[in-house]
Amino acid sequence: MEKILIFILQKQYFFGDPVSIEKAWVILLVSLIILDIGAITAYFAFFYEPAQLPDIWHAWQTNRLKNTDNYTSSKKTVRYCFDTDGGRNFYVKGEVVVGDLYSKKVIPDKCLSGENASLAEAVCSGTENSRHSSQVYYKCPAGCRNGACIGGKELENLIEQRVTGCVTGFSKPREQVDCLSDAYYDCLGDTEAGKFLEPLCETMMKIAWENRETISYYDKGYLITPFYNVPDCYAFNAYSKNEDDTKCNQLGGKTVKLNGRDFDWSARCTGELAGLIGETVYWASEVPQTIKECTSRVSEEEAQVICLAHALKYYEDYNQHSPEFIQLCEKLEELVWRHQNAIAGTPSQGLITHIYIVPECYAYDAVHGGKGAFACSRLSGKKVQGVDWEKKCMEEISTMSGAE
């Protein structure tokens, strides 16, 4: 039981996942019951003296390291790291506590070069038994104050001011759209800023749509981006607010000509949202939850495939596997087989490998789930766009096994 608890704590703290008060209460209460008197101190200190948490963490880890198999008295082989704000949380000032059996160091998040510049966010990295601290540098959209980016109403007001400045500061529609695109890029990847992007997205859409025939597509060989940025902005706004693809539906019927092809803003938005969801939901390490998120937050089944495919890629990249993993492969097989002609290639949505994703999924399950080539037999007789899924699955098993 003690090993199970330690695993839970390591997963929450070593890998930087945020911990809610409810989860912390449960974890600490269980530790109070099954560990030792030190847990009592940790329990009360956490809830009544939060400022002492780093010291309590150091004491708890010191006790844990003494009982770790690869600890020796002559060599410090294990290092721990704990991030008080749960990881890359740019809008909460935190600090990283890093150390070993003999010492610890505290590295706080801090603003650089004055109050309105970049943030140096301290984070944990490294392997489980050799953790260390590093810093991520981030330019806060609304500036930095007291070791955290400025958020809330100030951030919302700043974005609104930038929208007004882009519209009133330039007379040509293309210049206005380029200015709005720059503002969007400054917020991209920042889900706190993404929550306030709706006015920017709508303004950029309105100008780009009304002037779609006159805005140049190319400038010095580079594609002018509003025709991508409009749907992408809507997608990131929905993603940041944890919404479904309703906002993408607002772009329905809006298609622009791009390189002689029709470019559907709504489809692009849905596909982009699907990719963003798929890249993050896998962190739950629960395949059923991944499938639920991908199939409930985007309505088009083609986009659901994109979401699940992105999740599969990240499961592979981080070697995540579980007994339920086969459910992901079965859902992908169901969707791709049903829409094999429609989704064999969708470059406008950023993914053209749907025909290979199913055999790749089964191969991954075969290798990491210990099922061997038997997993591929489930695909017997199925071909999509000339690709024999069973044969491709066998090839993927060979490739993955060789890379192990």
N, C-alpha and C positions, 0 to 999 in steps of 0.2 A: 504493500500500500504506500509506503514511504517513497519508493521509486516512482510510482505513478504520480504522486503529488509533485515530486521534483521535476518530472517530465513536463507537467502542466505549467509549473512556474518557469521552467527554462523556455518553453515555447512562447510564453507570454513576454518574458523579459529579455531573453537572449536574442530573439529575432525581432524585437522592437514592435510587436503588435500592441495596439492600445488596449488598456485594461479598464473596463468600467468599474464603478464603485461596487456594483452588484457582484461582479465576478471576483473582485478583490475581497469582498466580504466573505464570499463562499470559500475561496481558497484559504484565506487566513483562518477562518473558523475551523475548516478541516484540519489545517496544520496545528491549531490549538488542541485538537482532540488527539491526533495521532503522532505528533512529533515530540517536542520537549518543552520545557519551561520557557526557552527562548522564544517560542512562538507566541506565548502569552504577551511578552514584551512587544513583539512585532505587531500583534493584533491591536493592542491599546495605543501604541505609538502611531500606528497608521491613521487611526480614526481621531485621535486626540492631539497628536503632535506631528502633523504632516511634514514640518520642516526637518524632522529627524529621520525621514525615510531613507535618504542615502546612507546614513550611519548604520541604520538597522539592516539595510541591504548588505553592507560591507560585513557586518557581524554574521549575518545568516550565511553569506557566501563563504566566509572564512571557515565556519563550521562545516559547510558542505565540502570544501576543497580538502579538508583533512581526511575525509572519508572517500575521496575519489581514487579510483584504481591507479591512475597514472600520476598521482602525486607522490613525490619523494621529498624527504627532508633536505636533501642536498641540492635539489634543482626545482625551480618554480616552473612547472610545466603547464599549469592551468591558469588562464586569466578570464575574468568575468567583465561584463559591461552592462550597464543599466541606464536607460534613457528615461528621465522622469516625465517627458511630454509624449512618450509613446512612439518616437521615431521622427520622421520628417514632418513635423508639425510647425510650420512657419509662423503660425499666428498665436502660439503659446510659448512663452519663455520657459525653457527647461534647462536641464543640465545633464551631462553624462557622467556617471560614476564608473571609473574603470580601475582595475587593480588585480592583485593576486593575494596570496596568503599573508604577505608581509606589508603591503602598502596599498594605498588607493590614491586616486587623483580625480578631482572634480573639474570638468570643463563646461562652463556655462555657454548658452547661446548668447551672441552679442552682435550689436550693430557695428558696422564698419564706417569709418570716415564720416562721422557725424550722424545726426538723427535721421536724415532722409536719404540714406544710401543703402548698400546691400546688407544682408543678414548672413552671418556665419553661424550656421545651424550645426551643432554638435550631434553626431549620430554614432551608433554602434555598428561595427562591421567585423569581418573575420569569421572563423569557424567556431563551433560550439565551445570547444575547450581552449581556444586561443583567441579570445575576443579582444578588440582594441577600438579606440576611438578614432574618428576622422571628422572632417568638416565639409559640409555642403554649402556652397555660396549661392545665395539667391537674391535677385534684385526685386525687392518688394514693390508692387505696383503703386501703393500709396505711401511708401516710405517705411522706415524702420524706427521703432521707439522702444527703449527699455528691453532690448533683446528679443523682440518679436516684430513681425510685420504688422502694420496698422490695418485693421479690418473693420468690419461693421459698417456703420453709417458713413464714416469718413471715406472708406474704400468705395462705397456705393456712390457717394457724391463725386469723388474723383473721376470715376468712369463716366458719369453723366456729364461732367465738365469737359472731358475729352471728346465725347460725342458732339457736344455743342461747338467746341473749338474746331473740329474737323469740318462741320457743316458751314460755320460762319467764316472760318479762316481761309477757305478755298472757294473759288468760283466754278471751277471745272468739275463735273461729276467724277471723272476718273481720279482726280487729285483727292476729292472727298473720300472716295471709296478706298484709295490707297492709304489715306490717313486712318480711316476706320479699321482697315486691315492690320495696320501697325499696332493699333490699340488692342485689337483682338489677340495678336501674337504676344503682346506683353502679358496678357492674362492666361494664355494657353498653358495648361498643366497645373494651374493654381485653382483648385476647386472652390476655394473661398471667393476668389475674384469671379470665377465662373458663374456663381449664383446671381451676380448682378449684371450679367451680360445681355439680358433680354432687350433693353433699349438700344444697345449698340447693334445687336444682330438685326433688329427690325429696321433700324435706320439704314444700315448697309444694304439690306435686302431691297428696300424701297428704291434707293438711288440706283443700285446696280440693275434692278429689273426695269425701271423706267428708261434707263439709258443703255440697255443691253445691245442695241444695234449700233451704237456710236462709240462705246468704250473699246479701245484697242485690245486685242487679245495678246499681243506680243510687244515687248519692249527690249531691244538689244538681245533678242533670242530667248528671253525668258517669258514664261506665260504670266500674264496679269492675273492675279489670284482671286479676285472677288467671286469668280464663278465656282471656286472651291470653298473660299472662306465663308460665304453666306451659309450654305448648308452645314459646314463644319462648326460654325459659330452656334447655330441652333442646337446641334448635337451636343456640343460641350456644355452649353447652358443646361440642357435637360439632364445630362450625366451628372453635373455638379449638384443639381438639386434632387438627385435620386428619383427622377421622373421617368415615365415611359416615353414612347415616340410620338406622343400627341403633338408636341411642337413641330416635329418633322411633317406631320400631316398638314400643318398650316402652309407648307410650301407646295402642296399638291397642285398639279396643273402648271407649275412653273418650270419650263424646259428652255434651256438656251442652246444655241448652236456652238459646238466646240470642236474645232478641227473637222468640220463637216458632219459631226455626229450630234444627235440630240443628247443633251446632258440634263438629266432629271434631278432637280434639287432635292425633292422629297426622298427619292431612292438613295441619293448620296448621303443625306442626313441620317436616314435609318441605318445604312450600312456603317457609317462612322460611329454612331451611337452603339451599335452592336459590337464593334471592335473595342471601344472603350470599356464596355461592360465586361466583355470576355477577358480582357487583360487584367481585371481586378478581382472578379468574383472567385477565381480559383483559390485565392488566399484562404477562403473558408475551409479548404481541404475537404469539402463535402460535395461530392459529385451531384447528389440530388439537389442541393441548394444551387449549384452552378447551373444545372438544367432549368430549374425554376426561374432563376433570374434571366437567363437568356431567352426563354420562351414566353415570359410574361411582360418584359419591358420593351420588346420589339415585336410588332404584330406580323410582319412579313416573314414567312418561313425561310426565304432565301437569306434574310438578314439574321435569322436565328442560327443558321449554319455558320455565318461569319462569326457570330458571338461564340459559339461552341468551338469553332476551329481556333480562335484566338486563345480560348481557355486551354485547349489541348496543347497548344504550343508552349504555354507557360507551365502547364503540368510537366511537360517533357523537360523544359529548360531547368526546372527546379526539382526534378526527380520526385515528383509527387505521385503517389499511387495508393489506391485503397481497394478493398474488396468490391466496392460499388462502382469501380471505374468502368466496368463493362456496360453500365447504363449509359455512359456518355457515348460509347461507340455505337450502341444500339439506336440511340436517338439520332446521331449523325447519319447512320445508315438509313433510317426511316425517312429523314428529311431529304437527303441527297438523292436517294433512289426515286422518291416521289417527284422531285423537281430536277432530274438529271439533265434535261435538255435546257432548262431555263438558267441553271446556275453553273453550267460547265465552265463558263468564263465570265466574270463580272469585273472588268478592270476599273469601272467607275466607282466600285465599292472597295477597291483596294485588295482584292483577293481573287486569284485565278486558278487556285489549286484544289477546288472542291472535289474533283474527280479522284484525287489522291488521298484526301483527308480520311476517308473511311478505312481503307486498308492500313493506313499509317496508325490509326487509332487502335485497331485490333492487334497490330504487330506490337505496339507499345504495351498493351495489356498482356500479350503473350510473353514478352520478355520480362517485364517487371512483375507480372502476376504468376510467373512460373508455369504457364499453360502450354508453352511450346507451340509447334506448328498446328496443333489441333484447333487453335483459335481461328486460323485462316480458313478452315473447312466450312465455316459458317457462311463464307462468301462464295461458295462454289456455284458456278454458273452465272454469276453476275458480272456483266461488263457494262461500262459507261464510257461513251465516246471512244470505243475501241480499247479501253484499258480493262484487262482482266483483273478484277479485284483480288481474287484468291492468289493469283500469281504475284501480283504487286505486294500483297501482304507478306508472302514468303520472302520476297526480296528485301522488304523493310526489316524483317526479323533478322536476316543475315547481316544487314548493314548495322542494325542496332547492337547485335551480339558482338560484332567485330569491334565496335567502338567502346564496348564495356571495359 
